[in-house]
Amino acid sequence: MKAILGRKMGMTSVFAEDGTLYPVTVVEVLPNVVTQVKTLEKDGYVAVQVGYEEKKESRANKAEKGIAKKANTVPHYVSKELRGDEMGGYKLGDTITADLFKDGDIVDVIGTSKGHGYSGTIKRWHMHIGPKGHGSGYHRGQGSFANNGRYNHGVMPGKHMSGHHGNKSATLLNLLVVKVDAEKGYILIKGGLPGAKKSIVTIRSAVKTVKNKESVKPLINRAPAPVVEETPAAADEGKAE
């Protein structure tokens, strides 16, 4: 399994040459710099710690400066471990770029879901709303707390109640990579991704097998055609004809 960090930038649509439309999320993937290497002999597991998005040294603390110095790089805003059997071949200071994946790959994306603060059960758990008549004494409550005699001394664990909603880790499985551009530093992934815009996401190889894998069709190349300047000799030949 392999993985890389990126930043969710928002959604757009791209077209294939046959007219197929792909709704995609654009993920900015800057070079991930390896700042620490975890080995099976020393740490008990295989992983690499990577830094994402460079930070001015004046804004880094001593620990960040020390880690960056060992890797012969600069401090970074985001630091995270990436596990996987395919991540063991990297050394300190190596960079992982977007071409780690290719068009048509199936990936999982891990992000932090949007925070909604303290929310009621209607919003948090999608419970049914009560009667809207003015005589009703129940509109947006959370229902009965009765336990049918099974747990009379308290509320049974797992009861859906109001509370903090969102702002927790969320994973979407088996998403299709539509386009990878390592030169410009982005990956297009079909569908929506967890988290707010500009939030950090982890893209990893899919952990579950996909029976009917979708293939990616060639996208329309919207790059402008190169401008060919006529040489004086070619211009004279055109006039002679």
N, C-alpha and C positions, 0 to 999 in steps of 0.2 A: 504494500500500500504506500502511496506517495501523497504529499500534501503541500500546500502553499498558502500564504496569506495574501489577502487582497482587500480593497476598499469598495464597498457597494456605492455606485455613483447614481443609479436611477435606471429607469426602463425606457425602451424604445422599440421600434420594429425594424426588421430587415427582411429583404425579399430575396428568394432564390431565383435562379435564371428561368425556372419554369413557372414563376408567379407565386410560389408558396410563400406565405407570410409567417415569419417567426417572431412572436413577442419575446423579447430578450431583456435580461438585466445586464447592464454594463458593469463589469468589475475591473477596477484599476489594479493592475498587478505590477508594482515596482519591484526591483530586485530584492529578494530576501537574503540578507547577509547572515551566514552562519556565525553565531557568537559563542556557542558552547556545543560540545559533542558529548552525548551520554552513551556509554558503552555498557555491554552486558557484564563485563568483568568488574567494572568499577561501580556502576550505578544499579545494575540489576535489570536494566531494560535498554532498548536501543531507541534513541531519539536525537534530534538536533534542536537547539534553541536558536531561533532566527530573530533578527531585528528588522523592523519595517518602518520606513519613512525616517530619513536622517534628521537629527536634531543638532542645533548649535551646541558646541561644547560648553559654552557659558551657561546654558540652561540645564545641563546634566548634573546629577549629583555624583559623589565620589564612587559609589558602587557602579553606576552606569559607565563612568569614565574608565574604571578598572577593567570591566568586562570588554569594553570596546578596544582598550589598549592590547589586551591579550590576543584579540582577533585581528589586530592591525587595521581597525576601521574606526568609524565615528559613532557616537551614541545614537540611539534610535528612540522614537516615541513609543513604539509598540514592540514588546518582547514576548515571544510565546514559543512553547515547545511543540514540535511536530513529530509524532511517532509514526512508525511504519518500518517494515523490513527493507523498503527501498530507500530509506533515508540514512542508512548506515554508512554509505560510501562518501559522505561529505567530510571536509576538513575545515578547521577554523579559517574564517576569512572567505570561504567559497560563497558564490552567489547562486541562488535558485531563481530562475526566470520563468516567465509564463509558458515557454515552450516545453515545460515539464509535462503539460497535457497537450492533446492535439484535437482537431476537429472530429466530432463524433464520439468522443469519450463520454462515459456515464460517470457522474460524480455525485458526491454528497456535499452539501453546503451547511456549515455550522455558523450561526450568528446569535446575537442577543436581540430578542424580540422587543418591540416598542413598549415602553413603559406607559401604563395608563393610571398610575397612582392607586389610591384606595377606591375600589369599585364595588358596586352592589352585585347581587347574584344574577340580576337580569343581564347585565353587561358582561360579567366575568364568566358565568357558566351558561348563559343563553337559556335561562329558565323562562317559563311562560308567565306573562303578565296576568294579573288578576282582573276581575270585572272592572270596567271603567265607570260604572254608574255611581252617582253621588252617594247612594245608600250603602255602597260596598265599603267594608272596613279593611279591605285588602287590595292593594294595587301593585306594589313592587316589593313585597315581602319575600322571604326566603322559604316559606312553607313550614310544615309541621316538623317539630324536633322529636316527635314520639318515636320510640324504639321497639314498640310491640312487646314490652316486658323483657327484652333481651339485654338491655344496658341502661337500667333505670337510674344509676348513680351519676350519669354524665352524658355527654354527647359522643356518639360513636365516631372513632377516627375515620377521616375521609369524608365527613359531612361537607357538602358544598355550601360554603358560607361566603359572606362578603369579606374582602381583604385586598392585599396588594395584587395587582393584576399586571402581568407582563414583566418586562425587564429581566428575563431569564433566558438561559441557553435554549435554543431551538435548532433542530436539525431537519432539513428536507432531504429525502433520499431519492436516488436515481434520477438526477436531472441531466439533461442533454447539453453538451458543450457544442454550441453552434459555430463559434469562430474563435481562434486563438491568434493574436498578433503580438509576438514577443518584441518586435521592433518598436511598436508604439506603446506597448505595455498594457494590454487589456485582454480580457476574456469575455465573450458573450455567452451567457447561459440561458437556456430557454425557460421562460416562466419567471415568477416572482421569487425573491429570496427573503429570508427573515431579517428583521432589523430596519433601522431608519437609514435614510440616505447619509452617506459619508461614514457609515459604521464599518468596522472591521469584520470580515468574514474569513472562515477557513474553508478552502476547497480541498477535498481529499478524494481518493479513489472510492468508488462505490463498494460498500461492505456486503451488499446483498446482490445476488445474481439477478439478471434481467432476462426474462424468457423471450420477449418480443422486443428486441433492441431496435430503436428507430435510427434510420440512417440520415445523415445530413446531406442535403442537396447543395451544389455549388451556389454561392451567393453572387449577386450582381456586383460587378466591380464598378464602383462609382468614382474611382480615381480619374482625374482629368487626363485627357490624352496628352502625351508629350508634344511640346512645340518644337517643330523642326525648322531651324533657320536656314534660309537659302544662302548658299555661298555665291560670291560674284560669278564664278565659272558656270554654276548651274543656271543662274539668271540669264547669262549671255546665251547659253544653249537654248533656253526657252524662247528667247527673242529670235534666234536664228531659225527655229522651226516655224 
